[in-house]
Amino acid sequence: MFRTFLMTSALCLATALPATATDIGAMTDSEREAFRAEVRSYLLDNPGVLMEAIAILEERRTQDAAQAEVAMLEDYRDEIFNDGVSYVGGNLDGDITVVEFLDYQCGFCKRAFPAVEELISSDGNIRFIVKEFPILGEASVLGSRYALAVKSLYGDDSYKTVHDELMLLRGGLTPRALARLSNEQDFDHDDVLAEMENEDITRIIDANRDLAARLQIQGTPSFIMGDSFVRGFLELDQMRQVIASERQNQG
């Protein structure tokens, strides 16, 4: 990386010199060596040039990353926002869609949960999509299969109820905990267990994992807020800032 910075700084210096003086390809070995020594000396005497080059590279890297993310959103828009199987809540006609890739075993997902709930309820104009993305072991897979089985058997409202309960669960995500949850919600737990083995549920989880890989999402929680990727935990105020920025960009 430092070599890249140095080369960029050298180019900045070269642009200030006559073209004939900086045609490196036309230089002899001794001239090229002298030029390199002059560049090094200049940078040591003027370290601000190096810092300017670093800032330029960082700005370009940020711009390139943003452009790549916009391209990914366009390529996979239907799978992200309209896959037909993920839970969709909040305001279904909201002007901003928030998508969360989550894992019920993820501590940061649990920390983000009350902020996400407050964001959606207080804003009133956000469409919210959950992507089941179990990546932290068999307990995570168990939780996602349970939630999706409940959705399949009992509908979106029941899914949201168990989703909330699993996000608030502080003990281990175990078969016993899920049986207790079924009992509390008056679900037929045997039916839920059978549905958890449905290949459709396997396909949903596999599709979410595949989509996450294509979107370069590797951890949870990860959000797509409008046209912005947010990889990692955010406080409520930060979420609101992203949403406000997205609305401003829409206008």
FENCOR-V181636 format. One record per backbone hydrogen bond with DSSP energy under -1.0 kcal/mol. NH is the residue of the N-H (numbers start at 1). CO is the residue of the C=O. E is the energy in kcal/mol with one decimal. If there is no record, write none. Layout:
# FENCOR-V181636
nh=NH co=CO e=E
nh=NH co=CO e=E
This chain:
# FENCOR-V181636
nh=5 co=1 e=-2.2
nh=6 co=2 e=-2.7
nh=7 co=3 e=-2.6
nh=8 co=4 e=-2.4
nh=9 co=5 e=-2.6
nh=10 co=6 e=-2.4
nh=11 co=7 e=-2.2
nh=12 co=8 e=-2.3
nh=13 co=9 e=-2.3
nh=14 co=10 e=-2.7
nh=15 co=11 e=-2.2
nh=16 co=13 e=-1.1
nh=17 co=14 e=-1.7
nh=21 co=18 e=-1.1
nh=24 co=22 e=-1.8
nh=26 co=23 e=-1.6
nh=27 co=24 e=-1.2
nh=32 co=28 e=-2.8
nh=33 co=29 e=-2.3
nh=34 co=30 e=-2.1
nh=35 co=31 e=-2.4
nh=36 co=32 e=-2.3
nh=37 co=33 e=-2.1
nh=38 co=34 e=-2.2
nh=39 co=35 e=-2.5
nh=40 co=36 e=-2.5
nh=41 co=37 e=-2.5
nh=42 co=38 e=-2.5
nh=43 co=39 e=-2.5
nh=44 co=40 e=-2.2
nh=45 co=41 e=-2.0
nh=46 co=42 e=-1.7
nh=49 co=46 e=-1.8
nh=51 co=47 e=-1.9
nh=52 co=48 e=-2.2
nh=53 co=49 e=-2.3
nh=54 co=50 e=-2.4
nh=55 co=51 e=-2.3
nh=56 co=52 e=-2.2
nh=57 co=53 e=-2.4
nh=58 co=54 e=-2.5
nh=59 co=55 e=-2.3
nh=60 co=56 e=-2.4
nh=61 co=57 e=-2.5
nh=62 co=58 e=-2.4
nh=63 co=59 e=-2.4
nh=64 co=60 e=-2.7
nh=65 co=61 e=-2.3
nh=66 co=62 e=-2.3
nh=67 co=63 e=-2.3
nh=68 co=64 e=-2.3
nh=69 co=65 e=-2.1
nh=70 co=66 e=-2.2
nh=71 co=67 e=-2.1
nh=72 co=68 e=-2.1
nh=73 co=69 e=-2.4
nh=74 co=70 e=-2.0
nh=75 co=71 e=-2.3
nh=76 co=72 e=-2.2
nh=80 co=76 e=-2.1
nh=81 co=77 e=-2.9
nh=82 co=78 e=-2.3
nh=89 co=128 e=-3.3
nh=91 co=126 e=-2.7
nh=94 co=91 e=-2.4
nh=95 co=125 e=-1.0
nh=96 co=125 e=-1.2
nh=98 co=127 e=-3.3
nh=99 co=224 e=-2.8
nh=100 co=129 e=-2.6
nh=101 co=222 e=-3.1
nh=102 co=131 e=-2.0
nh=106 co=103 e=-1.8
nh=110 co=106 e=-1.9
nh=111 co=107 e=-1.9
nh=112 co=108 e=-2.1
nh=113 co=109 e=-1.5
nh=116 co=112 e=-2.6
nh=117 co=113 e=-2.6
nh=118 co=114 e=-2.4
nh=119 co=115 e=-2.6
nh=120 co=116 e=-2.3
nh=121 co=117 e=-2.4
nh=122 co=118 e=-2.7
nh=123 co=119 e=-1.8
nh=124 co=120 e=-1.9
nh=127 co=96 e=-2.8
nh=128 co=89 e=-2.3
nh=129 co=98 e=-2.8
nh=130 co=87 e=-1.8
nh=131 co=100 e=-3.1
nh=133 co=102 e=-2.5
nh=141 co=137 e=-1.7
nh=142 co=138 e=-2.6
nh=143 co=139 e=-2.2
nh=144 co=140 e=-2.2
nh=145 co=141 e=-2.8
nh=146 co=142 e=-2.3
nh=147 co=143 e=-2.5
nh=148 co=144 e=-2.6
nh=149 co=145 e=-2.3
nh=150 co=146 e=-2.4
nh=151 co=147 e=-2.2
nh=152 co=148 e=-2.2
nh=153 co=149 e=-2.3
nh=154 co=150 e=-3.4
nh=155 co=151 e=-1.5
nh=159 co=155 e=-2.0
nh=160 co=156 e=-2.7
nh=161 co=157 e=-1.8
nh=162 co=158 e=-2.4
nh=163 co=159 e=-2.9
nh=164 co=160 e=-2.4
nh=165 co=161 e=-2.1
nh=166 co=162 e=-2.7
nh=167 co=163 e=-2.1
nh=168 co=164 e=-1.8
nh=174 co=172 e=-1.5
nh=178 co=174 e=-2.1
nh=179 co=175 e=-2.3
nh=180 co=176 e=-2.3
nh=181 co=177 e=-2.0
nh=182 co=178 e=-2.5
nh=183 co=179 e=-2.1
nh=184 co=180 e=-2.3
nh=185 co=181 e=-1.8
nh=187 co=182 e=-2.8
nh=189 co=187 e=-1.1
nh=192 co=188 e=-2.1
nh=193 co=189 e=-2.8
nh=194 co=190 e=-2.1
nh=195 co=191 e=-2.4
nh=196 co=192 e=-2.1
nh=197 co=194 e=-1.1
nh=198 co=195 e=-2.0
nh=202 co=198 e=-1.3
nh=203 co=199 e=-2.4
nh=204 co=200 e=-1.9
nh=205 co=201 e=-2.2
nh=206 co=202 e=-2.6
nh=207 co=203 e=-2.6
nh=208 co=204 e=-2.2
nh=209 co=205 e=-2.2
nh=210 co=206 e=-2.5
nh=211 co=207 e=-2.6
nh=212 co=208 e=-2.5
nh=213 co=209 e=-2.1
nh=214 co=210 e=-2.0
nh=215 co=211 e=-2.0
nh=216 co=213 e=-1.1
nh=217 co=212 e=-3.3
nh=222 co=101 e=-1.7
nh=223 co=230 e=-3.4
nh=224 co=99 e=-2.2
nh=225 co=228 e=-2.9
nh=226 co=97 e=-2.8
nh=228 co=225 e=-1.8
nh=230 co=223 e=-3.1
nh=232 co=221 e=-1.4
nh=239 co=235 e=-2.2
nh=240 co=236 e=-2.5
nh=241 co=237 e=-1.8
nh=242 co=238 e=-2.1
nh=243 co=239 e=-2.4
nh=244 co=240 e=-2.6
nh=245 co=241 e=-2.3
nh=246 co=242 e=-2.4
nh=247 co=243 e=-2.3
nh=248 co=244 e=-2.2
nh=249 co=245 e=-2.2
nh=250 co=246 e=-1.9
nh=251 co=247 e=-1.7
